[in-house]
Amino acid sequence: EAAGDRLGGLDLDAERRDRLAAEVLEAALDWLLAGSGGAGRTQGRSQGRSQGRSLLGAPLTETSLRRLLEATYRELARRTRDRDECRRLVDSANAVRPRTLL
């Protein structure tokens, strides 16, 4: 939470802010999953220790973190001029996006 609060107060350009936000969100998602008995980024974990908290304006839940991280990766992909970097960011966005049932 503190890292997310500090990020908002930094004087950064949009790309740098989004890159740091992605790092914070990745760490938060890993922390959340590790505290739920899981390793790595998998779906369906309990969020008991994160109840009522938020990070970068989103509830501190697995689904919310995944959505925000996906959006952050996609925004970075839109901004980059490097095709390889764009593909890597889109792949990262696709990998982290919440799973949905049809």
N, CA, C and O of each residue as an XYZ file, in Angstrom:
408
protein
N       0.818     -1.191      0.000
C       0.000      0.000      0.000
C       0.861      1.253      0.000
O       0.581      2.200     -0.736
N       1.901      1.266      0.817
C       2.749      2.448      0.929
C       3.426      2.768     -0.395
O       3.538      3.935     -0.771
N       3.877      1.737     -1.104
C       4.528      1.968     -2.400
C       3.553      2.605     -3.376
O       3.930      3.504     -4.128
N       2.317      2.156     -3.376
C       1.304      2.740     -4.251
C       1.023      4.184     -3.896
O       0.849      5.020     -4.783
N       0.977      4.490     -2.598
C       0.755      5.867     -2.162
C       1.910      6.770     -2.579
O       1.694      7.895     -3.029
N       3.111      6.284     -2.431
C       4.290      7.081     -2.794
C       4.385      7.309     -4.291
O       4.822      8.372     -4.732
N       3.986      6.333     -5.063
C       4.051      6.444     -6.522
C       3.243      7.639     -7.013
O       3.682      8.360     -7.910
N       2.070      7.854     -6.432
C       1.227      8.973     -6.838
C       1.861     10.328     -6.574
O       1.535     11.303     -7.251
N       2.760     10.406     -5.604
C       3.387     11.670     -5.262
C       4.663     11.981     -6.024
O       5.229     13.062     -5.861
N       5.123     11.058     -6.849
C       6.359     11.270     -7.597
C       6.105     12.071     -8.867
O       5.055     11.940     -9.496
N       7.058     12.888     -9.232
C       6.970     13.687    -10.456
C       7.600     12.884    -11.593
O       8.793     13.006    -11.871
N       6.771     12.056    -12.247
C       7.254     11.165    -13.301
C       6.439     11.365    -14.566
O       5.275     11.762    -14.513
N       7.066     11.084    -15.713
C       6.282     11.088    -16.946
C       5.392      9.845    -16.942
O       5.592      8.936    -16.136
N       4.417      9.811    -17.838
C       3.407      8.748    -17.843
C       4.022      7.366    -18.025
O       3.615      6.418    -17.353
N       4.988      7.239    -18.915
C       5.586      5.919    -19.146
C       6.321      5.419    -17.908
O       6.157      4.267    -17.504
N       7.112      6.267    -17.322
C       7.874      5.874    -16.130
C       6.928      5.519    -14.979
O       7.147      4.540    -14.266
N       5.876      6.323    -14.807
C       4.894      6.051    -13.756
C       4.230      4.687    -13.981
O       4.068      3.908    -13.041
N       3.843      4.403    -15.242
C       3.202      3.121    -15.539
C       4.156      1.947    -15.349
O       3.740      0.883    -14.891
N       5.421      2.125    -15.693
C       6.391      1.041    -15.485
C       6.565      0.747    -13.987
O       6.624     -0.412    -13.576
N       6.644      1.795    -13.195
C       6.748      1.592    -11.744
C       5.453      1.010    -11.179
O       5.487      0.161    -10.289
N       4.317      1.464    -11.695
C       3.030      0.915    -11.254
C       2.966     -0.576    -11.558
O       2.487     -1.356    -10.734
N       3.442     -0.977    -12.727
C       3.442     -2.397    -13.088
C       4.292     -3.196    -12.101
O       3.896     -4.286    -11.688
N       5.440     -2.673    -11.724
C       6.293     -3.371    -10.754
C       5.597     -3.507     -9.403
O       5.646     -4.564     -8.774
N       4.950     -2.430     -8.962
C       4.236     -2.456     -7.684
C       3.085     -3.457     -7.749
O       2.881     -4.232     -6.815
N       2.335     -3.443     -8.844
C       1.205     -4.360     -9.001
C       1.660     -5.815     -9.080
O       1.022     -6.696     -8.503
N       2.753     -6.070     -9.786
C       3.304     -7.434     -9.852
C       3.668     -7.927     -8.452
O       3.331     -9.048     -8.072
N       4.354     -7.082     -7.696
C       4.762     -7.460     -6.340
C       3.542     -7.686     -5.446
O       3.517     -8.627     -4.653
N       2.539     -6.828     -5.574
C       1.330     -6.974     -4.759
C       0.589     -8.260     -5.101
O       0.100     -8.953     -4.208
N       0.505     -8.578     -6.377
C      -0.169     -9.812     -6.786
C       0.589    -11.029     -6.265
O      -0.024    -11.970     -5.759
N       1.902    -11.018     -6.382
C       2.710    -12.123     -5.850
C       2.540    -12.246     -4.335
O       2.415    -13.352     -3.809
N       2.536    -11.111     -3.636
C       2.347    -11.098     -2.182
C       0.991    -11.681     -1.822
O       0.877    -12.513     -0.922
N      -0.030    -11.237     -2.532
C      -1.383    -11.706     -2.256
C      -1.492    -13.213     -2.461
O      -2.069    -13.920     -1.635
N      -0.940    -13.690     -3.554
C      -1.011    -15.121     -3.854
C      -0.165    -15.945     -2.887
O      -0.572    -17.036     -2.489
N       0.994    -15.441     -2.508
C       1.855    -16.161     -1.567
C       1.189    -16.284     -0.200
O       1.326    -17.306      0.471
N       0.480    -15.257      0.205
C      -0.210    -15.271      1.492
C      -1.443    -16.139      1.490
O      -2.009    -16.435      2.542
N      -1.858    -16.547      0.311
C      -3.051    -17.382      0.183
C      -2.682    -18.841     -0.015
O      -3.537    -19.667     -0.336
N      -1.412    -19.158      0.177
C      -0.983    -20.537      0.039
C      -0.575    -20.923     -1.362
O      -0.289    -22.092     -1.620
N      -0.542    -19.963     -2.277
C      -0.188    -20.273     -3.658
C       1.186    -19.764     -3.999
O       1.744    -18.919     -3.299
N       1.724    -20.279     -5.073
C       3.008    -19.795     -5.578
C       2.798    -19.367     -7.008
O       2.177    -20.086     -7.791
N       3.310    -18.205     -7.357
C       3.143    -17.716     -8.721
C       1.773    -17.115     -8.925
O       0.994    -16.965     -7.984
N       1.490    -16.775    -10.166
C       0.245    -16.088    -10.487
C      -0.800    -17.080    -10.980
O      -0.838    -17.424    -12.161
N      -1.640    -17.530    -10.070
C      -2.730    -18.420    -10.441
C      -4.036    -17.823     -9.956
O      -4.038    -16.932     -9.107
N      -5.131    -18.302    -10.482
C      -6.448    -17.764    -10.161
C      -7.066    -18.479     -8.964
O      -6.639    -19.563     -8.567
N      -8.082    -17.837     -8.408
C      -8.944    -18.477     -7.438
C      -8.420    -18.553     -6.018
O      -8.864    -19.416     -5.260
N      -7.513    -17.705     -5.630
C      -6.970    -17.735     -4.274
C      -7.806    -16.858     -3.346
O      -8.460    -15.912     -3.786
N      -7.775    -17.180     -2.083
C      -8.455    -16.393     -1.059
C      -7.727    -15.071     -0.850
O      -6.509    -14.992     -1.011
N      -8.478    -14.037     -0.492
C      -7.869    -12.743     -0.243
C      -8.111    -12.260      1.188
O      -8.372    -11.075      1.398
N      -8.031    -13.149      2.168
C      -8.342    -12.805      3.539
C      -7.538    -11.658      4.110
O      -8.108    -10.783      4.763
N      -6.244    -11.629      3.890
C      -5.422    -10.595      4.528
C      -5.457     -9.262      3.793
O      -4.824     -8.306      4.240
N      -6.170     -9.171      2.691
C      -6.212     -7.927      1.926
C      -7.558     -7.229      2.021
O      -7.753     -6.184      1.401
N      -8.479     -7.781      2.778
C      -9.827     -7.249      2.853
C      -9.841     -5.784      3.268
O      -9.207     -5.405      4.253
N     -10.567     -4.959      2.511
C     -10.716     -3.551      2.831
C      -9.556     -2.670      2.414
O      -9.602     -1.462      2.646
N      -8.536     -3.216      1.818
C      -7.376     -2.427      1.400
C      -7.463     -2.109     -0.081
O      -8.197     -2.754     -0.829
N      -6.696     -1.096     -0.494
C      -6.643     -0.758     -1.919
C      -5.213     -0.419     -2.312
O      -4.365     -0.125     -1.469
N      -4.972     -0.468     -3.607
C      -3.657     -0.163     -4.160
C      -3.859      0.541     -5.493
O      -4.520      0.013     -6.387
N      -3.298      1.713     -5.621
C      -3.411      2.500     -6.850
C      -4.869      2.671     -7.270
O      -5.195      2.643     -8.457
N      -5.731      2.846     -6.287
C      -7.140      3.099     -6.545
C      -7.999      1.876     -6.766
O      -9.196      2.008     -7.018
N      -7.428      0.691     -6.681
C      -8.191     -0.542     -6.908
C      -8.212     -1.368     -5.623
O      -7.242     -1.367     -4.865
N      -9.320     -2.073     -5.378
C      -9.345     -2.964     -4.215
C      -8.205     -3.979     -4.301
O      -7.838     -4.429     -5.386
N      -7.664     -4.323     -3.161
C      -6.535     -5.254     -3.116
C      -7.069     -6.685     -3.149
O      -7.025     -7.418     -2.161
N      -7.576     -7.052     -4.333
C      -8.057     -8.409     -4.578
C      -7.342     -8.933     -5.809
O      -6.827     -8.158     -6.615
N      -7.310    -10.240     -5.951
C      -6.624    -10.834     -7.091
C      -7.200    -10.325     -8.410
O      -6.453     -9.932     -9.306
N      -8.513    -10.334     -8.527
C      -9.141     -9.912     -9.781
C      -8.854     -8.448    -10.081
O      -8.522     -8.106    -11.216
N      -8.977     -7.584     -9.087
C      -8.722     -6.154     -9.304
C      -7.272     -5.887     -9.679
O      -6.997     -5.094    -10.580
N      -6.345     -6.545     -8.992
C      -4.931     -6.361     -9.319
C      -4.636     -6.847    -10.730
O      -3.901     -6.197    -11.474
N      -5.202     -7.977    -11.093
C      -4.992     -8.504    -12.446
C      -5.541     -7.536    -13.499
O      -4.883     -7.277    -14.506
N      -6.731     -7.008    -13.269
C      -7.325     -6.066    -14.235
C      -6.470     -4.812    -14.388
O      -6.213     -4.359    -15.503
N      -6.035     -4.258    -13.263
C      -5.234     -3.040    -13.318
C      -3.866     -3.304    -13.940
O      -3.370     -2.481    -14.709
N      -3.258     -4.429    -13.620
C      -1.964     -4.778    -14.201
C      -2.103     -5.011    -15.703
O      -1.254     -4.576    -16.481
N      -3.160     -5.686    -16.108
C      -3.409     -5.888    -17.543
C      -3.552     -4.545    -18.254
O      -2.943     -4.332    -19.303
N      -4.347     -3.643    -17.695
C      -4.551     -2.325    -18.308
C      -3.243     -1.537    -18.373
O      -2.989     -0.829    -19.347
N      -2.424     -1.659    -17.346
C      -1.138     -0.959    -17.317
C      -0.210     -1.483    -18.400
O       0.427     -0.701    -19.105
N      -0.130     -2.801    -18.539
C       0.687     -3.383    -19.611
C       0.196     -2.929    -20.983
O       1.003     -2.598    -21.852
N      -1.113     -2.911    -21.181
C      -1.656     -2.514    -22.489
C      -1.381     -1.039    -22.786
O      -1.112     -0.673    -23.930
N      -1.448     -0.205    -21.768
C      -1.134      1.212    -21.964
C       0.341      1.385    -22.324
O       0.671      2.182    -23.202
N       1.214      0.661    -21.670
C       2.636      0.712    -22.012
C       2.861      0.217    -23.438
O       3.677      0.780    -24.168
N       2.149     -0.821    -23.835
C       2.282     -1.353    -25.201
C       1.843     -0.318    -26.233
O       2.454     -0.202    -27.295
N       0.789      0.432    -25.925
C       0.323      1.478    -26.857
C       1.366      2.582    -27.036
O       1.483      3.170    -28.111
N       2.112      2.851    -25.984
C       3.072      3.952    -26.028
C       4.405      3.610    -26.678
O       5.083      4.494    -27.201
N       4.783      2.355    -26.650
C       6.120      2.008    -27.133
C       6.189      2.025    -28.656
O       5.205      1.754    -29.345
N       7.356      2.345    -29.153
C       7.593      2.327    -30.603
C       8.348      1.068    -31.020
O       8.508      0.794    -32.210
N       8.803      0.318    -30.047
C       9.563     -0.910    -30.279
C       8.590     -2.084    -30.410
O       7.882     -2.414    -29.458
N       8.556     -2.706    -31.573
C       7.596     -3.794    -31.823
C       7.805     -4.986    -30.898
O       6.837     -5.578    -30.420
N       9.057     -5.340    -30.644
C       9.327     -6.471    -29.751
C       8.842     -6.171    -28.333
O       8.257     -7.031    -27.675
N       9.086     -4.961    -27.877
C       8.623     -4.549    -26.549
C       7.092     -4.548    -26.507
O       6.499     -4.967    -25.513
N       6.467     -4.087    -27.561
C       5.003     -4.080    -27.637
C       4.458     -5.502    -27.518
O       3.526     -5.752    -26.754
N       5.034     -6.417    -28.263
C       4.591     -7.819    -28.201
C       4.784     -8.406    -26.807
O       3.917     -9.116    -26.298
N       5.920     -8.105    -26.198
C       6.191     -8.615    -24.855
C       5.158     -8.082    -23.856
O       4.669     -8.821    -23.002
N       4.838     -6.806    -23.972
C       3.867     -6.207    -23.058
C       2.457     -6.763    -23.274
O       1.727     -7.002    -22.312
N       2.079     -6.966    -24.532
C       0.764     -7.559    -24.823
C       0.713     -8.994    -24.305
O      -0.300     -9.417    -23.749
N       1.795     -9.740    -24.482
C       1.853    -11.100    -23.937
C       1.719    -11.083    -22.413
O       1.028    -11.923    -21.837
N       2.376    -10.131    -21.772
C       2.275    -10.010    -20.317
C       0.845     -9.673    -19.899
O       0.329    -10.224    -18.927
N       0.212     -8.767    -20.639
C      -1.180     -8.404    -20.350
C      -2.094     -9.616    -20.486
O      -2.960     -9.848    -19.643
N      -1.897    -10.380    -21.544
C      -2.724    -11.571    -21.754
C      -2.491    -12.617    -20.669
O      -3.427    -13.297    -20.248
N      -1.251    -12.747    -20.217
C      -0.919    -13.750    -19.205
C      -1.519    -13.419    -17.838
O      -1.871    -14.324    -17.080
N      -1.636    -12.143    -17.524
C      -2.072    -11.745    -16.191
C      -3.578    -11.476    -16.114
O      -4.134    -11.415    -15.018
N      -4.230    -11.318    -17.237
C      -5.654    -10.961    -17.220
C      -6.468    -11.996    -16.456
O      -6.160    -13.187    -16.485
N      -7.511    -11.531    -15.772
C      -8.351    -12.479    -15.027
C      -9.037    -13.456    -15.975
O      -9.440    -13.096    -17.081
N      -9.156    -14.665    -15.531
C      -9.858    -15.676    -16.324
C     -11.356    -15.435    -16.194
O     -11.844    -15.068    -15.125
N     -12.071    -15.640    -17.272
C     -13.522    -15.495    -17.236
C     -14.165    -16.782    -17.719
O     -13.605    -17.511    -18.538
N     -15.328    -17.041    -17.206
C     -16.089    -18.214    -17.625
C     -17.167    -17.761    -18.587
O     -17.830    -16.748    -18.365
N     -17.332    -18.505    -19.635
C     -18.369    -18.167    -20.611
C     -19.669    -18.829    -20.279
O     -20.653    -18.653    -20.997
